[in-house]
Amino acid sequence: MSFWEIVKAAGVPALLLGLIITTWVQTKAVKRGVQALLRDRLLQGYKYFRAQGWADEDDRTNLENVYIQYHALGSNGVMDNLRERFLALPLNPNPMIPAPQTPAAVQPGPAPASTIIPPATTIIK
């Protein structure tokens, strides 16, 4: 067996092993990235609905689906407590009447004078 035959015979399995390892490393990185994005979405959703004070059935279904996919990627229990707190939020008492989108502590008032747009006749010359 010549030197080049040995290189060819050993090179193909080494190349395949290298490709398999590279693909595995990249797949693991993508999995961790997706899990981080799902974790962030769960946290941001919980903070929003906690400030709102309620979550309707669609909101619960949406965040529960995100949690299921997060958990399927191999969660470590970090978001379990947050999920329980989210599910403990009250439902919108009357889904036909939308609840206010601002937290109760923030009372909208009149717009400051500097943000009022002047009539169109003064803009067009």
Backbone atoms as SQL, in Angstrom:
CREATE TABLE atoms (id INTEGER PRIMARY KEY, chain TEXT, resi INTEGER, resn TEXT, atom TEXT, x REAL, y REAL, z REAL);
INSERT INTO atoms VALUES
  (1, 'A', 1, 'MET', 'N', 0.858, -1.167, 0.000),
  (2, 'A', 1, 'MET', 'CA', 0.000, 0.000, 0.000),
  (3, 'A', 1, 'MET', 'C', 0.904, 1.231, 0.000),
  (4, 'A', 2, 'SER', 'N', 0.650, 2.147, -0.906),
  (5, 'A', 2, 'SER', 'CA', 1.488, 3.339, -1.018),
  (6, 'A', 2, 'SER', 'C', 1.076, 4.377, 0.029),
  (7, 'A', 3, 'PHE', 'N', 1.925, 5.363, 0.168),
  (8, 'A', 3, 'PHE', 'CA', 1.688, 6.462, 1.113),
  (9, 'A', 3, 'PHE', 'C', 0.368, 7.175, 0.806),
  (10, 'A', 4, 'TRP', 'N', 0.085, 7.447, -0.470),
  (11, 'A', 4, 'TRP', 'CA', -1.114, 8.185, -0.862),
  (12, 'A', 4, 'TRP', 'C', -2.379, 7.367, -0.635),
  (13, 'A', 5, 'GLU', 'N', -2.274, 6.079, -0.780),
  (14, 'A', 5, 'GLU', 'CA', -3.434, 5.234, -0.493),
  (15, 'A', 5, 'GLU', 'C', -3.786, 5.270, 0.993),
  (16, 'A', 6, 'ILE', 'N', -2.760, 5.295, 1.833),
  (17, 'A', 6, 'ILE', 'CA', -2.982, 5.384, 3.284),
  (18, 'A', 6, 'ILE', 'C', -3.609, 6.733, 3.642),
  (19, 'A', 7, 'VAL', 'N', -3.097, 7.817, 3.028),
  (20, 'A', 7, 'VAL', 'CA', -3.640, 9.161, 3.291),
  (21, 'A', 7, 'VAL', 'C', -5.101, 9.220, 2.862),
  (22, 'A', 8, 'LYS', 'N', -5.409, 8.685, 1.674),
  (23, 'A', 8, 'LYS', 'CA', -6.789, 8.687, 1.190),
  (24, 'A', 8, 'LYS', 'C', -7.692, 7.875, 2.120),
  (25, 'A', 9, 'ALA', 'N', -7.231, 6.710, 2.529),
  (26, 'A', 9, 'ALA', 'CA', -8.032, 5.834, 3.382),
  (27, 'A', 9, 'ALA', 'C', -8.280, 6.471, 4.743),
  (28, 'A', 10, 'ALA', 'N', -7.283, 7.120, 5.314),
  (29, 'A', 10, 'ALA', 'CA', -7.427, 7.744, 6.626),
  (30, 'A', 10, 'ALA', 'C', -8.080, 9.117, 6.525),
  (31, 'A', 11, 'GLY', 'N', -7.959, 9.792, 5.395),
  (32, 'A', 11, 'GLY', 'CA', -8.469, 11.152, 5.246),
  (33, 'A', 11, 'GLY', 'C', -9.983, 11.236, 5.195),
  (34, 'A', 12, 'VAL', 'N', -10.623, 10.317, 4.509),
  (35, 'A', 12, 'VAL', 'CA', -12.077, 10.368, 4.368),
  (36, 'A', 12, 'VAL', 'C', -12.773, 10.178, 5.724),
  (37, 'A', 13, 'PRO', 'N', -12.422, 9.164, 6.514),
  (38, 'A', 13, 'PRO', 'CA', -13.068, 9.043, 7.834),
  (39, 'A', 13, 'PRO', 'C', -12.765, 10.247, 8.738),
  (40, 'A', 14, 'ALA', 'N', -11.559, 10.770, 8.669),
  (41, 'A', 14, 'ALA', 'CA', -11.222, 11.940, 9.488),
  (42, 'A', 14, 'ALA', 'C', -12.041, 13.153, 9.053),
  (43, 'A', 15, 'LEU', 'N', -12.212, 13.317, 7.747),
  (44, 'A', 15, 'LEU', 'CA', -13.018, 14.426, 7.231),
  (45, 'A', 15, 'LEU', 'C', -14.472, 14.289, 7.677),
  (46, 'A', 16, 'LEU', 'N', -15.021, 13.087, 7.572),
  (47, 'A', 16, 'LEU', 'CA', -16.398, 12.864, 8.006),
  (48, 'A', 16, 'LEU', 'C', -16.557, 13.108, 9.509),
  (49, 'A', 17, 'LEU', 'N', -15.603, 12.646, 10.293),
  (50, 'A', 17, 'LEU', 'CA', -15.656, 12.877, 11.737),
  (51, 'A', 17, 'LEU', 'C', -15.594, 14.369, 12.043),
  (52, 'A', 18, 'GLY', 'N', -14.751, 15.097, 11.330),
  (53, 'A', 18, 'GLY', 'CA', -14.657, 16.547, 11.518),
  (54, 'A', 18, 'GLY', 'C', -15.966, 17.246, 11.179),
  (55, 'A', 19, 'LEU', 'N', -16.603, 16.822, 10.089),
  (56, 'A', 19, 'LEU', 'CA', -17.891, 17.404, 9.715),
  (57, 'A', 19, 'LEU', 'C', -18.972, 17.096, 10.750),
  (58, 'A', 20, 'ILE', 'N', -18.968, 15.892, 11.262),
  (59, 'A', 20, 'ILE', 'CA', -19.956, 15.506, 12.278),
  (60, 'A', 20, 'ILE', 'C', -19.759, 16.330, 13.547),
  (61, 'A', 21, 'ILE', 'N', -18.533, 16.479, 13.985),
  (62, 'A', 21, 'ILE', 'CA', -18.253, 17.260, 15.201),
  (63, 'A', 21, 'ILE', 'C', -18.628, 18.724, 15.000),
  (64, 'A', 22, 'THR', 'N', -18.277, 19.289, 13.844),
  (65, 'A', 22, 'THR', 'CA', -18.612, 20.687, 13.567),
  (66, 'A', 22, 'THR', 'C', -20.125, 20.891, 13.558),
  (67, 'A', 23, 'THR', 'N', -20.847, 19.992, 12.926),
  (68, 'A', 23, 'THR', 'CA', -22.309, 20.088, 12.875),
  (69, 'A', 23, 'THR', 'C', -22.902, 19.968, 14.270),
  (70, 'A', 24, 'TRP', 'N', -22.386, 19.073, 15.075),
  (71, 'A', 24, 'TRP', 'CA', -22.880, 18.888, 16.442),
  (72, 'A', 24, 'TRP', 'C', -22.661, 20.147, 17.271),
  (73, 'A', 25, 'VAL', 'N', -21.481, 20.748, 17.163),
  (74, 'A', 25, 'VAL', 'CA', -21.172, 21.969, 17.914),
  (75, 'A', 25, 'VAL', 'C', -22.094, 23.112, 17.470),
  (76, 'A', 26, 'GLN', 'N', -22.299, 23.258, 16.179),
  (77, 'A', 26, 'GLN', 'CA', -23.163, 24.327, 15.679),
  (78, 'A', 26, 'GLN', 'C', -24.614, 24.101, 16.093),
  (79, 'A', 27, 'THR', 'N', -25.077, 22.872, 16.038),
  (80, 'A', 27, 'THR', 'CA', -26.443, 22.562, 16.447),
  (81, 'A', 27, 'THR', 'C', -26.651, 22.873, 17.926),
  (82, 'A', 28, 'LYS', 'N', -25.670, 22.539, 18.729),
  (83, 'A', 28, 'LYS', 'CA', -25.758, 22.823, 20.166),
  (84, 'A', 28, 'LYS', 'C', -25.809, 24.335, 20.415),
  (85, 'A', 29, 'ALA', 'N', -25.025, 25.102, 19.644),
  (86, 'A', 29, 'ALA', 'CA', -25.036, 26.553, 19.787),
  (87, 'A', 29, 'ALA', 'C', -26.393, 27.135, 19.379),
  (88, 'A', 30, 'VAL', 'N', -26.975, 26.630, 18.303),
  (89, 'A', 30, 'VAL', 'CA', -28.291, 27.099, 17.866),
  (90, 'A', 30, 'VAL', 'C', -29.340, 26.751, 18.928),
  (91, 'A', 31, 'LYS', 'N', -29.273, 25.567, 19.477),
  (92, 'A', 31, 'LYS', 'CA', -30.212, 25.148, 20.521),
  (93, 'A', 31, 'LYS', 'C', -30.123, 26.077, 21.725),
  (94, 'A', 32, 'ARG', 'N', -28.917, 26.382, 22.154),
  (95, 'A', 32, 'ARG', 'CA', -28.745, 27.286, 23.305),
  (96, 'A', 32, 'ARG', 'C', -29.230, 28.696, 22.982),
  (97, 'A', 33, 'GLY', 'N', -29.012, 29.124, 21.749),
  (98, 'A', 33, 'GLY', 'CA', -29.481, 30.450, 21.347),
  (99, 'A', 33, 'GLY', 'C', -30.997, 30.535, 21.341),
  (100, 'A', 34, 'VAL', 'N', -31.649, 29.524, 20.791),
  (101, 'A', 34, 'VAL', 'CA', -33.112, 29.496, 20.769),
  (102, 'A', 34, 'VAL', 'C', -33.646, 29.433, 22.196),
  (103, 'A', 35, 'GLN', 'N', -33.022, 28.654, 23.031),
  (104, 'A', 35, 'GLN', 'CA', -33.462, 28.544, 24.421),
  (105, 'A', 35, 'GLN', 'C', -33.318, 29.891, 25.135),
  (106, 'A', 36, 'ALA', 'N', -32.243, 30.616, 24.867),
  (107, 'A', 36, 'ALA', 'CA', -32.050, 31.934, 25.478),
  (108, 'A', 36, 'ALA', 'C', -33.122, 32.910, 25.002),
  (109, 'A', 37, 'LEU', 'N', -33.472, 32.852, 23.711),
  (110, 'A', 37, 'LEU', 'CA', -34.524, 33.732, 23.189),
  (111, 'A', 37, 'LEU', 'C', -35.884, 33.393, 23.799),
  (112, 'A', 38, 'LEU', 'N', -36.183, 32.115, 23.931),
  (113, 'A', 38, 'LEU', 'CA', -37.448, 31.712, 24.544),
  (114, 'A', 38, 'LEU', 'C', -37.498, 32.123, 26.013),
  (115, 'A', 39, 'ARG', 'N', -36.389, 31.970, 26.723),
  (116, 'A', 39, 'ARG', 'CA', -36.326, 32.379, 28.126),
  (117, 'A', 39, 'ARG', 'C', -36.566, 33.884, 28.256),
  (118, 'A', 40, 'ASP', 'N', -35.957, 34.660, 27.354),
  (119, 'A', 40, 'ASP', 'CA', -36.151, 36.109, 27.371),
  (120, 'A', 40, 'ASP', 'C', -37.607, 36.454, 27.079),
  (121, 'A', 41, 'ARG', 'N', -38.210, 35.771, 26.116),
  (122, 'A', 41, 'ARG', 'CA', -39.615, 36.042, 25.773),
  (123, 'A', 41, 'ARG', 'C', -40.535, 35.724, 26.940),
  (124, 'A', 42, 'LEU', 'N', -40.272, 34.634, 27.634),
  (125, 'A', 42, 'LEU', 'CA', -41.069, 34.285, 28.806),
  (126, 'A', 42, 'LEU', 'C', -40.933, 35.345, 29.899),
  (127, 'A', 43, 'LEU', 'N', -39.720, 35.781, 30.143),
  (128, 'A', 43, 'LEU', 'CA', -39.485, 36.784, 31.180),
  (129, 'A', 43, 'LEU', 'C', -40.140, 38.112, 30.830),
  (130, 'A', 44, 'GLN', 'N', -39.978, 38.562, 29.581),
  (131, 'A', 44, 'GLN', 'CA', -40.574, 39.830, 29.174),
  (132, 'A', 44, 'GLN', 'C', -42.110, 39.752, 29.201),
  (133, 'A', 45, 'GLY', 'N', -42.652, 38.625, 28.759),
  (134, 'A', 45, 'GLY', 'CA', -44.107, 38.452, 28.795),
  (135, 'A', 45, 'GLY', 'C', -44.627, 38.486, 30.220),
  (136, 'A', 46, 'TYR', 'N', -43.940, 37.790, 31.123),
  (137, 'A', 46, 'TYR', 'CA', -44.375, 37.791, 32.523),
  (138, 'A', 46, 'TYR', 'C', -44.331, 39.197, 33.099),
  (139, 'A', 47, 'LYS', 'N', -43.256, 39.939, 32.843),
  (140, 'A', 47, 'LYS', 'CA', -43.140, 41.299, 33.378),
  (141, 'A', 47, 'LYS', 'C', -44.267, 42.193, 32.847),
  (142, 'A', 48, 'TYR', 'N', -44.581, 42.056, 31.569),
  (143, 'A', 48, 'TYR', 'CA', -45.647, 42.866, 30.972),
  (144, 'A', 48, 'TYR', 'C', -46.987, 42.564, 31.627),
  (145, 'A', 49, 'PHE', 'N', -47.339, 41.287, 31.734),
  (146, 'A', 49, 'PHE', 'CA', -48.645, 40.930, 32.275),
  (147, 'A', 49, 'PHE', 'C', -48.718, 41.160, 33.780),
  (148, 'A', 50, 'ARG', 'N', -47.608, 41.049, 34.471),
  (149, 'A', 50, 'ARG', 'CA', -47.605, 41.372, 35.906),
  (150, 'A', 50, 'ARG', 'C', -47.905, 42.856, 36.097),
  (151, 'A', 51, 'ALA', 'N', -47.284, 43.717, 35.267),
  (152, 'A', 51, 'ALA', 'CA', -47.545, 45.149, 35.356),
  (153, 'A', 51, 'ALA', 'C', -48.988, 45.466, 34.964),
  (154, 'A', 52, 'GLN', 'N', -49.536, 44.743, 33.997),
  (155, 'A', 52, 'GLN', 'CA', -50.914, 44.934, 33.568),
  (156, 'A', 52, 'GLN', 'C', -51.884, 44.459, 34.632),
  (157, 'A', 53, 'GLY', 'N', -51.488, 43.426, 35.377),
  (158, 'A', 53, 'GLY', 'CA', -52.308, 42.917, 36.462),
  (159, 'A', 53, 'GLY', 'C', -53.224, 41.770, 36.083),
  (160, 'A', 54, 'TRP', 'N', -53.248, 41.369, 34.839),
  (161, 'A', 54, 'TRP', 'CA', -54.102, 40.279, 34.383),
  (162, 'A', 54, 'TRP', 'C', -53.566, 39.749, 33.065),
  (163, 'A', 55, 'ALA', 'N', -54.069, 38.576, 32.673),
  (164, 'A', 55, 'ALA', 'CA', -53.740, 37.981, 31.372),
  (165, 'A', 55, 'ALA', 'C', -54.972, 37.230, 30.893),
  (166, 'A', 56, 'ASP', 'N', -55.332, 37.410, 29.634),
  (167, 'A', 56, 'ASP', 'CA', -56.507, 36.685, 29.146),
  (168, 'A', 56, 'ASP', 'C', -56.105, 35.279, 28.709),
  (169, 'A', 57, 'GLU', 'N', -57.081, 34.523, 28.266),
  (170, 'A', 57, 'GLU', 'CA', -56.845, 33.115, 27.915),
  (171, 'A', 57, 'GLU', 'C', -55.865, 32.967, 26.747),
  (172, 'A', 58, 'ASP', 'N', -55.949, 33.855, 25.766),
  (173, 'A', 58, 'ASP', 'CA', -55.015, 33.797, 24.633),
  (174, 'A', 58, 'ASP', 'C', -53.582, 34.053, 25.083),
  (175, 'A', 59, 'ASP', 'N', -53.407, 35.007, 25.994),
  (176, 'A', 59, 'ASP', 'CA', -52.070, 35.292, 26.528),
  (177, 'A', 59, 'ASP', 'C', -51.508, 34.072, 27.255),
  (178, 'A', 60, 'ARG', 'N', -52.350, 33.441, 28.039),
  (179, 'A', 60, 'ARG', 'CA', -51.911, 32.249, 28.774),
  (180, 'A', 60, 'ARG', 'C', -51.522, 31.125, 27.815),
  (181, 'A', 61, 'THR', 'N', -52.334, 30.919, 26.790),
  (182, 'A', 61, 'THR', 'CA', -52.052, 29.862, 25.821),
  (183, 'A', 61, 'THR', 'C', -50.734, 30.147, 25.097),
  (184, 'A', 62, 'ASN', 'N', -50.539, 31.397, 24.703),
  (185, 'A', 62, 'ASN', 'CA', -49.329, 31.773, 23.984),
  (186, 'A', 62, 'ASN', 'C', -48.077, 31.543, 24.839),
  (187, 'A', 63, 'LEU', 'N', -48.065, 32.078, 26.050),
  (188, 'A', 63, 'LEU', 'CA', -46.879, 31.911, 26.887),
  (189, 'A', 63, 'LEU', 'C', -46.692, 30.458, 27.325),
  (190, 'A', 64, 'GLU', 'N', -47.785, 29.726, 27.487),
  (191, 'A', 64, 'GLU', 'CA', -47.655, 28.308, 27.834),
  (192, 'A', 64, 'GLU', 'C', -46.999, 27.533, 26.693),
  (193, 'A', 65, 'ASN', 'N', -47.366, 27.855, 25.442),
  (194, 'A', 65, 'ASN', 'CA', -46.725, 27.203, 24.291),
  (195, 'A', 65, 'ASN', 'C', -45.240, 27.541, 24.219),
  (196, 'A', 66, 'VAL', 'N', -44.881, 28.774, 24.498),
  (197, 'A', 66, 'VAL', 'CA', -43.469, 29.162, 24.521),
  (198, 'A', 66, 'VAL', 'C', -42.744, 28.371, 25.606),
  (199, 'A', 67, 'TYR', 'N', -43.375, 28.248, 26.776),
  (200, 'A', 67, 'TYR', 'CA', -42.762, 27.503, 27.873),
  (201, 'A', 67, 'TYR', 'C', -42.558, 26.030, 27.504),
  (202, 'A', 68, 'ILE', 'N', -43.543, 25.432, 26.846),
  (203, 'A', 68, 'ILE', 'CA', -43.428, 24.018, 26.460),
  (204, 'A', 68, 'ILE', 'C', -42.228, 23.817, 25.528),
  (205, 'A', 69, 'GLN', 'N', -42.051, 24.714, 24.556),
  (206, 'A', 69, 'GLN', 'CA', -40.916, 24.593, 23.640),
  (207, 'A', 69, 'GLN', 'C', -39.597, 24.845, 24.366),
  (208, 'A', 70, 'TYR', 'N', -39.596, 25.813, 25.283),
  (209, 'A', 70, 'TYR', 'CA', -38.402, 26.077, 26.095),
  (210, 'A', 70, 'TYR', 'C', -38.043, 24.832, 26.904),
  (211, 'A', 71, 'HIS', 'N', -39.041, 24.243, 27.526),
  (212, 'A', 71, 'HIS', 'CA', -38.813, 23.060, 28.362),
  (213, 'A', 71, 'HIS', 'C', -38.328, 21.882, 27.518),
  (214, 'A', 72, 'ALA', 'N', -38.846, 21.742, 26.280),
  (215, 'A', 72, 'ALA', 'CA', -38.442, 20.643, 25.400),
  (216, 'A', 72, 'ALA', 'C', -36.972, 20.741, 24.995),
  (217, 'A', 73, 'LEU', 'N', -36.411, 21.955, 25.038),
  (218, 'A', 73, 'LEU', 'CA', -34.998, 22.119, 24.702),
  (219, 'A', 73, 'LEU', 'C', -34.077, 21.742, 25.855),
  (220, 'A', 74, 'GLY', 'N', -34.654, 21.329, 26.973),
  (221, 'A', 74, 'GLY', 'CA', -33.830, 20.882, 28.093),
  (222, 'A', 74, 'GLY', 'C', -33.696, 21.926, 29.171),
  (223, 'A', 75, 'SER', 'N', -34.827, 22.421, 29.657),
  (224, 'A', 75, 'SER', 'CA', -34.760, 23.457, 30.690),
  (225, 'A', 75, 'SER', 'C', -34.171, 22.885, 31.970),
  (226, 'A', 76, 'ASN', 'N', -33.687, 23.792, 32.806),
  (227, 'A', 76, 'ASN', 'CA', -33.070, 23.368, 34.061),
  (228, 'A', 76, 'ASN', 'C', -33.892, 23.800, 35.262),
  (229, 'A', 77, 'GLY', 'N', -35.162, 24.152, 35.063),
  (230, 'A', 77, 'GLY', 'CA', -36.035, 24.527, 36.166),
  (231, 'A', 77, 'GLY', 'C', -36.019, 26.005, 36.507),
  (232, 'A', 78, 'VAL', 'N', -35.236, 26.799, 35.779),
  (233, 'A', 78, 'VAL', 'CA', -35.125, 28.221, 36.076),
  (234, 'A', 78, 'VAL', 'C', -36.465, 28.926, 35.878),
  (235, 'A', 79, 'MET', 'N', -37.208, 28.565, 34.844),
  (236, 'A', 79, 'MET', 'CA', -38.440, 29.276, 34.500),
  (237, 'A', 79, 'MET', 'C', -39.697, 28.642, 35.108),
  (238, 'A', 80, 'ASP', 'N', -39.565, 27.550, 35.836),
  (239, 'A', 80, 'ASP', 'CA', -40.737, 26.879, 36.402),
  (240, 'A', 80, 'ASP', 'C', -41.474, 27.781, 37.386),
  (241, 'A', 81, 'ASN', 'N', -40.735, 28.454, 38.260),
  (242, 'A', 81, 'ASN', 'CA', -41.339, 29.337, 39.256),
  (243, 'A', 81, 'ASN', 'C', -42.029, 30.522, 38.572),
  (244, 'A', 82, 'LEU', 'N', -41.386, 31.069, 37.540),
  (245, 'A', 82, 'LEU', 'CA', -41.969, 32.193, 36.815),
  (246, 'A', 82, 'LEU', 'C', -43.264, 31.763, 36.125),
  (247, 'A', 83, 'ARG', 'N', -43.293, 30.577, 35.575),
  (248, 'A', 83, 'ARG', 'CA', -44.502, 30.051, 34.931),
  (249, 'A', 83, 'ARG', 'C', -45.633, 29.947, 35.935),
  (250, 'A', 84, 'GLU', 'N', -45.345, 29.451, 37.123),
  (251, 'A', 84, 'GLU', 'CA', -46.371, 29.332, 38.155),
  (252, 'A', 84, 'GLU', 'C', -46.904, 30.703, 38.558),
  (253, 'A', 85, 'ARG', 'N', -46.024, 31.686, 38.683),
  (254, 'A', 85, 'ARG', 'CA', -46.468, 33.046, 39.028),
  (255, 'A', 85, 'ARG', 'C', -47.318, 33.635, 37.904),
  (256, 'A', 86, 'PHE', 'N', -46.941, 33.355, 36.656),
  (257, 'A', 86, 'PHE', 'CA', -47.726, 33.851, 35.529),
  (258, 'A', 86, 'PHE', 'C', -49.126, 33.240, 35.531),
  (259, 'A', 87, 'LEU', 'N', -49.211, 31.937, 35.738),
  (260, 'A', 87, 'LEU', 'CA', -50.513, 31.271, 35.731),
  (261, 'A', 87, 'LEU', 'C', -51.382, 31.703, 36.904),
  (262, 'A', 88, 'ALA', 'N', -50.778, 32.255, 37.953),
  (263, 'A', 88, 'ALA', 'CA', -51.534, 32.740, 39.110),
  (264, 'A', 88, 'ALA', 'C', -52.150, 34.119, 38.860),
  (265, 'A', 89, 'LEU', 'N', -51.760, 34.806, 37.783),
  (266, 'A', 89, 'LEU', 'CA', -52.350, 36.108, 37.481),
  (267, 'A', 89, 'LEU', 'C', -53.836, 35.939, 37.180),
  (268, 'A', 90, 'PRO', 'N', -54.660, 36.922, 37.574),
  (269, 'A', 90, 'PRO', 'CA', -56.091, 36.798, 37.287),
  (270, 'A', 90, 'PRO', 'C', -56.385, 36.934, 35.801),
  (271, 'A', 91, 'LEU', 'N', -57.485, 36.320, 35.392),
  (272, 'A', 91, 'LEU', 'CA', -57.956, 36.458, 34.017),
  (273, 'A', 91, 'LEU', 'C', -58.642, 37.808, 33.851),
  (274, 'A', 92, 'ASN', 'N', -58.721, 38.292, 32.612),
  (275, 'A', 92, 'ASN', 'CA', -59.477, 39.500, 32.320),
  (276, 'A', 92, 'ASN', 'C', -60.927, 39.223, 32.705),
  (277, 'A', 93, 'PRO', 'N', -61.516, 40.021, 33.604),
  (278, 'A', 93, 'PRO', 'CA', -62.852, 39.704, 34.099),
  (279, 'A', 93, 'PRO', 'C', -63.924, 39.683, 33.010),
  (280, 'A', 94, 'ASN', 'N', -63.811, 40.509, 31.991),
  (281, 'A', 94, 'ASN', 'CA', -64.795, 40.526, 30.917),
  (282, 'A', 94, 'ASN', 'C', -64.049, 40.608, 29.592),
  (283, 'A', 95, 'PRO', 'N', -63.828, 39.485, 28.919),
  (284, 'A', 95, 'PRO', 'CA', -63.033, 39.505, 27.690),
  (285, 'A', 95, 'PRO', 'C', -63.659, 40.313, 26.557),
  (286, 'A', 96, 'MET', 'N', -64.953, 40.627, 26.633),
  (287, 'A', 96, 'MET', 'CA', -65.593, 41.430, 25.597),
  (288, 'A', 96, 'MET', 'C', -65.242, 42.916, 25.742),
  (289, 'A', 97, 'ILE', 'N', -64.873, 43.321, 26.941),
  (290, 'A', 97, 'ILE', 'CA', -64.478, 44.705, 27.186),
  (291, 'A', 97, 'ILE', 'C', -62.980, 44.704, 27.436),
  (292, 'A', 98, 'PRO', 'N', -62.185, 45.296, 26.551),
  (293, 'A', 98, 'PRO', 'CA', -60.740, 45.282, 26.772),
  (294, 'A', 98, 'PRO', 'C', -60.361, 46.056, 28.027),
  (295, 'A', 99, 'ALA', 'N', -59.492, 45.487, 28.784),
  (296, 'A', 99, 'ALA', 'CA', -58.995, 46.164, 29.975),
  (297, 'A', 99, 'ALA', 'C', -57.984, 47.221, 29.561),
  (298, 'A', 100, 'PRO', 'N', -57.734, 48.217, 30.394),
  (299, 'A', 100, 'PRO', 'CA', -56.758, 49.246, 30.028),
  (300, 'A', 100, 'PRO', 'C', -55.377, 48.649, 29.818),
  (301, 'A', 101, 'GLN', 'N', -54.650, 49.200, 28.879),
  (302, 'A', 101, 'GLN', 'CA', -53.328, 48.680, 28.540),
  (303, 'A', 101, 'GLN', 'C', -52.222, 49.277, 29.399),
  (304, 'A', 102, 'THR', 'N', -52.545, 50.274, 30.200),
  (305, 'A', 102, 'THR', 'CA', -51.522, 50.882, 31.046),
  (306, 'A', 102, 'THR', 'C', -51.683, 50.353, 32.463),
  (307, 'A', 103, 'PRO', 'N', -50.598, 50.216, 33.224),
  (308, 'A', 103, 'PRO', 'CA', -50.720, 49.789, 34.617),
  (309, 'A', 103, 'PRO', 'C', -51.549, 50.794, 35.407),
  (310, 'A', 104, 'ALA', 'N', -52.186, 50.341, 36.482),
  (311, 'A', 104, 'ALA', 'CA', -53.071, 51.186, 37.267),
  (312, 'A', 104, 'ALA', 'C', -52.340, 52.390, 37.861),
  (313, 'A', 105, 'ALA', 'N', -51.047, 52.269, 38.133),
  (314, 'A', 105, 'ALA', 'CA', -50.298, 53.357, 38.747),
  (315, 'A', 105, 'ALA', 'C', -50.080, 54.518, 37.778),
  (316, 'A', 106, 'VAL', 'N', -50.163, 54.277, 36.497),
  (317, 'A', 106, 'VAL', 'CA', -49.920, 55.321, 35.502),
  (318, 'A', 106, 'VAL', 'C', -51.267, 55.858, 35.041),
  (319, 'A', 107, 'GLN', 'N', -51.543, 57.102, 35.336),
  (320, 'A', 107, 'GLN', 'CA', -52.791, 57.739, 34.932),
  (321, 'A', 107, 'GLN', 'C', -52.510, 58.659, 33.755),
  (322, 'A', 108, 'PRO', 'N', -53.061, 58.363, 32.576),
  (323, 'A', 108, 'PRO', 'CA', -52.821, 59.237, 31.443),
  (324, 'A', 108, 'PRO', 'C', -53.487, 60.592, 31.669),
  (325, 'A', 109, 'GLY', 'N', -52.814, 61.632, 31.271),
  (326, 'A', 109, 'GLY', 'CA', -53.331, 62.982, 31.418),
  (327, 'A', 109, 'GLY', 'C', -53.266, 63.699, 30.092),
  (328, 'A', 110, 'PRO', 'N', -53.562, 64.996, 30.107),
  (329, 'A', 110, 'PRO', 'CA', -53.492, 65.745, 28.859),
  (330, 'A', 110, 'PRO', 'C', -52.065, 65.817, 28.345),
  (331, 'A', 111, 'ALA', 'N', -51.923, 65.943, 27.042),
  (332, 'A', 111, 'ALA', 'CA', -50.602, 66.024, 26.423),
  (333, 'A', 111, 'ALA', 'C', -49.960, 67.365, 26.781),
  (334, 'A', 112, 'PRO', 'N', -48.653, 67.384, 27.022),
  (335, 'A', 112, 'PRO', 'CA', -47.981, 68.651, 27.283),
  (336, 'A', 112, 'PRO', 'C', -48.123, 69.584, 26.078),
  (337, 'A', 113, 'ALA', 'N', -48.122, 70.866, 26.346),
  (338, 'A', 113, 'ALA', 'CA', -48.319, 71.858, 25.288),
  (339, 'A', 113, 'ALA', 'C', -47.270, 71.730, 24.186),
  (340, 'A', 114, 'SER', 'N', -46.070, 71.314, 24.525),
  (341, 'A', 114, 'SER', 'CA', -45.002, 71.217, 23.535),
  (342, 'A', 114, 'SER', 'C', -45.239, 70.099, 22.528),
  (343, 'A', 115, 'THR', 'N', -46.123, 69.127, 22.844),
  (344, 'A', 115, 'THR', 'CA', -46.361, 68.014, 21.930),
  (345, 'A', 115, 'THR', 'C', -47.626, 68.194, 21.097),
  (346, 'A', 116, 'ILE', 'N', -48.374, 69.267, 21.339),
  (347, 'A', 116, 'ILE', 'CA', -49.583, 69.508, 20.548),
  (348, 'A', 116, 'ILE', 'C', -49.190, 70.034, 19.186),
  (349, 'A', 117, 'ILE', 'N', -49.726, 69.450, 18.140),
  (350, 'A', 117, 'ILE', 'CA', -49.394, 69.847, 16.769),
  (351, 'A', 117, 'ILE', 'C', -50.254, 71.053, 16.387),
  (352, 'A', 118, 'PRO', 'N', -49.640, 72.087, 15.869),
  (353, 'A', 118, 'PRO', 'CA', -50.420, 73.271, 15.481),
  (354, 'A', 118, 'PRO', 'C', -51.314, 72.959, 14.289),
  (355, 'A', 119, 'PRO', 'N', -52.368, 73.743, 14.077),
  (356, 'A', 119, 'PRO', 'CA', -53.247, 73.507, 12.931),
  (357, 'A', 119, 'PRO', 'C', -52.473, 73.546, 11.615),
  (358, 'A', 120, 'ALA', 'N', -52.992, 72.854, 10.602),
  (359, 'A', 120, 'ALA', 'CA', -52.318, 72.731, 9.315),
  (360, 'A', 120, 'ALA', 'C', -52.122, 74.070, 8.645),
  (361, 'A', 121, 'THR', 'N', -52.968, 75.065, 8.906),
  (362, 'A', 121, 'THR', 'CA', -52.843, 76.363, 8.236),
  (363, 'A', 121, 'THR', 'C', -51.572, 77.073, 8.646),
  (364, 'A', 122, 'THR', 'N', -51.050, 76.795, 9.830),
  (365, 'A', 122, 'THR', 'CA', -49.819, 77.462, 10.239),
  (366, 'A', 122, 'THR', 'C', -48.579, 76.729, 9.738),
  (367, 'A', 123, 'ILE', 'N', -48.740, 75.454, 9.327),
  (368, 'A', 123, 'ILE', 'CA', -47.606, 74.677, 8.841),
  (369, 'A', 123, 'ILE', 'C', -47.381, 74.964, 7.358),
  (370, 'A', 124, 'ILE', 'N', -48.455, 75.011, 6.585),
  (371, 'A', 124, 'ILE', 'CA', -48.341, 75.205, 5.134),
  (372, 'A', 124, 'ILE', 'C', -48.297, 76.688, 4.838),
  (373, 'A', 125, 'LYS', 'N', -47.291, 77.135, 4.103),
  (374, 'A', 125, 'LYS', 'CA', -47.150, 78.564, 3.767),
  (375, 'A', 125, 'LYS', 'C', -47.143, 78.748, 2.277);
